Amino acid sequence: MASKPVPTKWAHLIFGAHVSTAKGLSASVEYAVSVGCQCLQLFAKSPRQWRGRPIDPEAAAAFLHTREDLAFGPVFTHTAYLINLATDNEDLRRTSVVALADELTRGAALNAAAVVTHLGNDPALDSIAAARRVADALLEARDIAGEDAATTRLLLENTAGAGKTFGSAFEELGAVIDFAGLPPSELGVCFDTCHGFARGMDVATTEGWDEVVAGFEHHVGIDRLGLIHANDCLFERGSRKDRHAWIGDGMIGMDGFCAMVRHKALAHVPVITEMPGDPPEKDAVNISRLRGCLLLDSPLG
């Protein structure tokens, strides 16, 4: 039976982290709570394999019970890195479609608020053709997933723009959404701050965030923004290098993240960190730094 839909907006800004499921699904929620998470992201299967064992129904039921018992917030799943929806290789496209359908089914089993996916590579660097291929592929995956897809929102994640990766510009993401023709409740965007900064977007200043939000509203629509990946960037703006750093320790800096946290247009968007380092410190520290930005007198810089 498909899980019931979950809300796509929350009453206030909430923070969480990408967490491991190595000790089990329920343990991932308990860990998240212990480091101050109000939401979390996880892989519903290995991110480096096309296929995985089906989610055990008892484990899924225990996971949902733990979430309810702890009054935990939304859960997001992230698809395997292998998925390439923009490809013009028919075999790879077909495998990616089937894999995405499986990820949507897994997301539904875990009552996920959304499934986050990368879009893959555009071999010909023809963004309109690539956008149409991505839209067709995700629609096909939704058809395969059936009822499960109707209960699980899909979020397209922006990239840093290295090589032939597709989806680094809001225009590209907006084109996919236009071609797909799905409502915001079914198709949206996950904005990664490190990727955006590496692509050249100014998310290090208040004025820069105003421009980024305006650009997103124009090309995508703010109602499509379902999740923020809050990650600092190890390299300079426009480097096209996707290397995450702890909040405030990279080139975006605390000013940029405090500007993000305090931006009115982003007030109801869940925030997830994806940090290198050892748990629990990496998660507890970064979530604490973001939460500190909510205080009006919190230091900047």
HELIX and SHEET records of a PDB file:
HELIX    1   1 LEU A   25  SER A   34  1                                  10    
HELIX    2   2 PRO A   57  ASP A   69  1                                  13    
HELIX    3   3 GLU A   90  ALA A  109  1                                  20    
HELIX    4   4 SER A  127  ALA A  145  1                                  19    
HELIX    5   5 GLU A  147  ALA A  150  1                                   4    
HELIX    6   6 PHE A  170  ALA A  180  1                                  11    
HELIX    7   7 THR A  193  ARG A  199  1                                   7    
HELIX    8   8 THR A  206  HIS A  219  1                                  14    
HELIX    9   9 ILE A  222  ARG A  224  5                                   3    
HELIX   10  10 GLY A  253  VAL A  261  1                                   9    
HELIX   11  11 LYS A  264  LEU A  266  5                                   3    
HELIX   12  12 GLU A  281  GLY A  292  1                                  12    
SHEET    1   A 9 PHE A  15  HIS A  18  0                                        
SHEET    2   A 9 CYS A  39  PHE A  43  1                                        
SHEET    3   A 9 VAL A  75  HIS A  78  1                                        
SHEET    4   A 9 ALA A 114  THR A 117  1                                        
SHEET    5   A 9 ARG A 153  GLU A 157  1                                        
SHEET    6   A 9 LEU A 187  ASP A 192  1                                        
SHEET    7   A 9 LEU A 225  HIS A 229  1                                        
SHEET    8   A 9 VAL A 271  THR A 273  1                                        
SHEET    9   A 9 PHE A  15  HIS A  18  1                                        
SHEET    1   B 2 ASP A 232  CYS A 233  0                                        
SHEET    2   B 2 HIS A 244  ALA A 245 -1                                        
END                                                                             
